[in-house]
């Protein structure tokens, strides 16, 4: 084991390893990036490298310290998550971390607390954490992990050193799936493309269920013809009934329009997500109007944001589909 076995994230790792080597780790980090790309793995690697019995500023993954960190029972390293049956990270959990970070270290090395996802702290929990950040305990490192920083208090964000994690490269994901998960090459390439750089998603998703869903979503989009407002209204009704499903649909629809645009611009399938639907993408893109595809793509992203903010789903989807059938 060691840093070199972590997939991707060269830049974040460089920054962190340099700080680790110089003994100048920041007292608080904010790791921001998509779900499932390995932010927590990097946070745990940093903790292991701080405590490993075998090497300095690196980790072996085998010693007692590394094993205890991996299993979540090292006395100086604490991972704070949403407790089972709960919806958020509570102020009580935050106060416990504060207390623990102020205790003397058991090992004599730095104390580390990882909060994942930090965005699930409610406002009072965030305010409580702010106090810890204002007077950071000596030799302690706090790592906040979040898919985006948007719902964190600005005062909290500004006290953390922000490190951005991007999606993983497609071939990195595919290679991992083949070598570590024993998945065959075709399946691995498709999963890598569909997961859009999230290793977690590539491993987790139920491929058959997703393929089935995509087929019906694609059929729905392909059924929308120019000027067919009635069809647009019906499509909105069909998708709107469930919030999670609406968001999944929009997440996929964004990849669909993106693929149409990529096809129109370059025809380069390496850049496309829906690599098993190239025929449909080709014919749709060829007869589509570039401006309108672009408008549909932009509107899809906006629609997802509106549904996340709990605006009326049917109306949001209707206005998207009106764009698709050609409203100006
Ligand atoms: Zn070790």
Boltz pocket constraint, residues with backbone or C-beta under 6 A from the ligand:
constraints:
  - pocket:
      binder: B
      contacts: [[A, 48], [A, 51], [A, 52], [A, 53], [A, 54], [A, 55], [A, 58], [A, 59], [A, 60], [A, 61], [A, 62], [A, 63], [A, 64], [A, 65], [A, 66], [A, 67]]
      max_distance: 6.0
